[in-house]
């Protein structure tokens, strides 16, 4: 659906999914960094951290699919008219990158777990996600590297996104550039 200057805020569903996804992704990034820094002697790393990282990663992937479906069917607010063309372009690139990475990062995590020869599976809140890839530790190493690099790339996009919101809210002379109210 198109953007409209008459629409001031995203739909309730889009706003709710945005904030739920934001909390989950930030939590997954923090948990992922924490569990990879911990020594393997910490039992919680394997009994609690990895299983929750996996199942909440699957949840993020599903939520992004739902959010993309709602976004496709919704009329969205148009970018503020006061934005410079480069700001509009940069915002578009960062948004697309965040959506793509929010899908690809969990897929790389799934591929890691599915291909690892010592994998204990991919849980999803009492269910087991089928492991579709053949066990191959060389492939696991590639997926592990991709998962890490793309997760840090997603973190960089989140930082740019938040920096843009702060800039438009607190530093732009045109108060109409404040994009934060669109998500509340």
C-alpha positions in Angstrom: 0.0 0.0 0.0 1.2 3.6 -0.6 2.4 6.2 1.8 0.0 9.1 2.6 0.7 12.5 4.0 -2.8 12.3 5.6 -1.7 9.3 7.8 0.2 10.6 10.9 1.0 7.3 12.6 1.6 3.7 11.7 -1.3 1.3 12.5 -1.5 -0.1 16.0 -0.4 -3.5 14.7 2.7 -2.0 13.0 3.6 0.0 16.1 3.2 -2.9 18.5 5.2 -5.3 16.3 7.9 -2.6 15.9 8.4 -2.3 19.6 8.1 -6.0 20.3 10.6 -6.8 17.6 13.0 -4.0 18.8 13.0 -5.4 22.3 13.5 -9.0 21.1 16.3 -8.1 18.7 18.2 -6.0 21.2 17.7 -8.8 23.8 19.0 -11.4 21.3 22.0 -9.3 20.4 22.9 -8.8 24.0 22.3 -12.5 24.8 24.3 -13.6 21.7 27.3 -11.4 22.7 27.1 -12.6 26.3 26.9 -16.3 25.6 29.7 -16.2 23.1 32.0 -14.5 25.5 31.2 -16.9 28.4 33.5 -19.9 28.8 32.0 -23.3 28.0 32.2 -24.2 31.7 29.2 -22.0 32.4 26.3 -24.5 32.4 23.6 -21.8 31.8 25.2 -21.1 28.5 24.0 -24.4 27.1 20.9 -25.1 29.3 19.3 -21.7 29.1 21.1 -19.2 26.9 21.5 -21.1 23.6 18.0 -22.6 23.6 16.3 -19.2 24.4 18.5 -17.5 21.8 17.4 -20.0 19.2 13.7 -20.0 20.0 13.4 -16.2 20.3 15.4 -15.9 17.0 12.7 -18.1 15.3 10.0 -15.9 16.9 11.7 -12.7 15.5 11.8 -14.3 12.1 8.0 -15.1 12.3 7.2 -11.6 13.6 9.1 -10.0 10.7 7.0 -12.0 8.2 3.8 -10.9 9.9 5.0 -7.3 10.1 5.9 -7.3 6.4 2.4 -8.7 5.5 0.7 -6.0 7.6 3.1 -3.3 6.1 2.2 -4.4 2.6 -1.5 -4.1 3.3 -1.3 -0.8 5.3 -1.3 2.8 4.3 1.9 4.3 5.9 2.8 7.8 6.9 4.8 9.6 4.2 8.3 10.7 5.2 8.3 14.2 6.6 8.4 16.8 3.9 11.3 18.7 5.6 13.7 15.8 5.2 16.6 16.3 2.8 16.7 13.8 -0.1 19.8 12.1 1.3 18.0 11.7 4.7 15.0 10.1 3.0 17.3 7.8 1.0 19.4 6.9 4.0 16.3 6.1 6.1 14.9 3.9 3.3 18.2 2.0 3.0 18.4 1.4 6.8 14.8 0.3 7.0 15.2 -2.2 4.2 18.4 -3.4 5.6 16.9 -4.0 9.1 14.0 -5.9 7.6 16.3 -8.1 5.4 18.7 -8.7 8.3 15.9 -9.4 10.7 15.0 -12.3 8.4 18.5 -13.4 7.3 20.3 -13.4 10.7 17.8 -15.9 12.2 18.1 -18.0 9.0 21.9 -18.1 9.5 21.4 -19.1 13.1 19.1 -21.8 12.1 21.6 -23.0 9.4 24.3 -23.0 12.0 22.3 -25.1 14.4 21.0 -27.4 11.7 24.4 -28.1 10.2 26.4 -28.5 13.4 27.2 -32.1 14.0 26.8 -31.8 17.8 23.6 -29.7 17.6 20.9 -30.2 20.1 18.3 -29.0 17.7 16.3 -25.8 17.3 13.6 -25.5 20.0 10.5 -23.3 19.6 8.5 -23.0 22.8 8.0 -26.8 23.3 8.3 -27.7 19.7 11.3 -28.8 17.7 12.0 -27.0 14.4 13.1 -29.7 11.9 16.8 -29.5 11.0 16.8 -29.6 7.2 20.5 -29.2 6.4 23.0 -32.0 6.4 25.4 -32.2 9.3 28.6 -30.5 8.2 31.0 -28.7 10.5 32.7 -26.9 7.6 29.3 -25.4 6.6 28.6 -24.7 10.3 31.7 -22.5 10.4 30.5 -20.5 7.4 27.0 -20.1 8.8 28.5 -19.2 12.2 30.7 -16.4 10.7 27.7 -15.1 8.6 25.4 -15.1 11.6 27.9 -13.1 13.6 28.8 -10.6 10.9 25.2 -10.0 9.9 24.1 -9.7 13.5 26.7 -7.0 14.1 25.6 -5.4 10.8 22.0 -5.4 12.2 23.2 -3.8 15.4 24.9 -1.1 13.3 21.6 -0.5 11.4 19.8 -0.2 14.7 22.3 2.4 15.9 21.8 4.4 12.7 18.0 4.1 13.0 18.1 5.4 16.6 20.6 8.1 15.8 18.3 9.3 13.0 15.3 9.4 15.3 17.3 11.4 17.9 18.6 13.8 15.2 15.1 14.5 13.8 13.6 14.8 17.3 16.2 17.0 19.0 18.4 18.6 16.4 16.3 19.4 13.3 15.1 23.0 13.2 11.9 21.8 11.5 9.7 20.2 14.2 7.7 18.4 11.6 10.7 16.2 11.0 10.2 14.5 14.4 9.4 10.9 13.4 9.1 9.4 16.9 5.3 10.2 17.3 4.6 8.0 14.3 5.6 5.0 16.3 3.7 5.8 19.5 
